[in-house]
């Protein structure tokens, strides 16, 4: 288990985040999390060969193609896909490997730790940032929309 102080340090110091598997579709969890982090001052570097741009940023086909420094690699891929991503993260000099909620590849975690990277598994970067830095409101999600209208999806 990773402790709260380590999570807080990672999120406070790693401000350039390469998001592997970031989707341009607004309803996907990767887009929602990346947009939230971008709105909170982080630079998002999309990594997905399907797109040219996401969230106003150039999209790269792989981590190895990024032409500038990256602090953290945030992985929105299946657990079995993480080991080669961890190798690429080490290769580009990233300082942290973050496996999103539902993603936990122990071998990738051991490899990254062995090369001095901070690692997080099975946690959402957006949820942890909101929890530790005050981004949650009384409803649990800061949508920045104030309305007395009941959403259509509620009964």
Phi, psi and omega in degrees: 000137177270140184272163184298320181296323177292316176302315180298317179296315180300311182290332180281332187252339182259092191262349177248113188244118171274121182256104181277123182092014179295130179261149176274357180277120189301334185271356180280144180303323181297319179294315181299314181293316181294319179297316178302312182296320178299317179292346178253023170094004179271147172270125180260132177242101181291138177232103179194119184292350182282342189234157174266322181217144173218135179054034178078005182248147175299137180259134182254145179290331179207167178300323182296339181275350182290131186257022177210172184292142176234132179274315187228143172250117181255120190254117172250063179223169177296153182304321182291347178268355191282327184303311177295330177292319177299318178299317178295320179300317177297316182298328180268359177082024177297155182258347182211147173239120182243117176263122187295171179308127181089358181243122180209098176252106185296324180294317177296321178298312179298317180298312181297315178299319179297337177259014173085009178278146166289143179226146176223137178233148171056041176219149178267127181300321180292314180297315181294319178298313180298319181293319186270339184238017171081030180268000178266138174253189184300335180272351178100342180222128178273095182272347184061025177238125178250124182204145174267355180282135177285131178302147182298334183279351177271146179290000000 
